[in-house]
Amino acid sequence: MKPNILVTFILLIALAFTTKAQAWSEPVTVFEGGTNNSQDFTVDSNGDIHVVWAFRINDYYWKIYYSKSVDKGATWSNPYDVVGNTSLWMSSPKIAAGSDNKLYVTYDYDTNNEEHTMVHMQIYDGTSWSQPLIVSEGMSGSYYSRLVMDEIGKLHVFWFNYSAFKFQYRSFFNGEFSAISQPFNLAGMFFFLKGVVDGNGVIHCIGDYMAPSTSHAQFIYFKQTADQWSDYSIINDKKSATCDLALNDLGEPRVVWWRSDSGSFSTYYLSLINNLWSEPVQIAEYTHQQAICVEQNGNEHIVLSEKKVDGYRQVHYSHNEGVWKNQVLAETIFSSWANKLVISDTIMYLIYSIPIATDVYNTKLVVQSLPVKAISSIEHSGSNGFNCTVYPNPAKQQILVNLKVTLLQPAIVFLYNSYGQMVLQNRIESGINQYVLQLEDQTSGIYLLRIESGIHKTTKKIMIMK
């Protein structure tokens, strides 16, 4: 390649990869005073944010509170007492929004009596809350529910049963529960940690399995496809704790967790690509409370709490084009608790609880947001007014090139990899304004798509994910 062409290509790469840095919002308090923890949240199709959490009255008397924001987290409604209990300990609330924006909240009822604890659910239709429904019917000693809402509005509910030492499962659809099932009948203890549904309705799951006569649990991965459960695979067999899961737009899992390394807990990350798990990557040392989410354009985000000599710091790690970068959000005396991330449209929301000043029993719930740009169609102006869009982006099998004007003469499409090598060249005939570029044996990565027609030229950055 000639020097001037190489310089031009490097310049194009630099321009294409340059993005405007976005800033996190200032923390907004949802609620403060007393002990607040075990928070969960969801964003409905209107962009409204809904939060539930446990609020301590005394050691054995806790309530479940709910609040919402209709202005992207700027202001919050007064807390609503979901259960309305005057005694007993309610804990571990979870919330999901249906396609009709109904809210579903599950929680552990009577947590202090472990062998008798039951999972209850209440539904909010936008006007009123239903009476409690018993999810774990006939199964005393049930707790730690987890919720997954799919695209057709079916709610999938998972929980742990103390008697069986296994997680249980049932769904709720059109106002009715399915039968309770136990997907795995393995010797030992099996917790369900998290599930996320992809665009094809497949539920990707991570669990915590401790086999008999072993010293620690293993993190495992499994799926439910059309009501059928896959076998499980071990994704981490080291001494570990807490785990989070997200999917990219191809439905490929991304996982973070802590792992014990010589007495310190470090955050590790791994990904599933082409049905193969990557090697674990250490993100940071002396960390916990990690959360992960993925934008539609493939950029990945982790938020965690890092321990330092004089306290803690809240840190955001972003993964873009193969590089992890970090940004400190706050320096704190104590660690944040239960970091959770959700992306809705072009906003990423982070919620966590944190002690007020030096009182660890006096906490507040906090929300922050970060603008993100989910790439579904990238549009740039080329020289001499030559404009087009490419879709989808990221792409897998093909790319639709949508020209803003009908070509008066043929155009040539060039595809370059990140090393500047041309890997594909096609011709677009005159007289058309749409063209489908079939991707051949290109590997996953960042590419430049160059279109030239006479004096008209334009260049697009695209991502291919196989």
Buried (B, 14 or more C-beta within 10 A) or exposed (E): EEEEEEEEBEEBBEEBEEEEEEEBBEBBEBBBEEBBBBBBBBBBEEEBBBBBBBBBBEEEBBBBBBBBBEEBBEEBEEBBEBBEBEEBBBBBBBBBBBEEBBBBBBBBBBBEBEEEBBBBBBBBEEEEBEEBBBBBEEBBBBBBBBBBBBEEBBBBBBBBBBEBBBBBBBBBBEEEBBEBEEBBEBEBBBBBBBBBBBEEBBBBBBBBBBEEEEEEBBBBBBBBEEEEBBEBEEBBEBBBBBBBBBBBBBBBBBBBBBBEBEEEBBBBBBBBBEEEBEEBEEBBEBBBBBBBBBBBBBBBBBBBBBBEEEEBBBBBBBBBEEEBEBBEBBEBEBBBBBBBBBBBEEBBBBBBBBBBEEEBEBBBBBBBBBEBBBBEEBEBEBEEEBBBBBBBBBBBEEBBBBBBEEBEEBBEBBBBBEEBEEBBEBEBEEEEEEBEBEBEEBEBBBBBBBBBBEEBBBBBBBBBBB
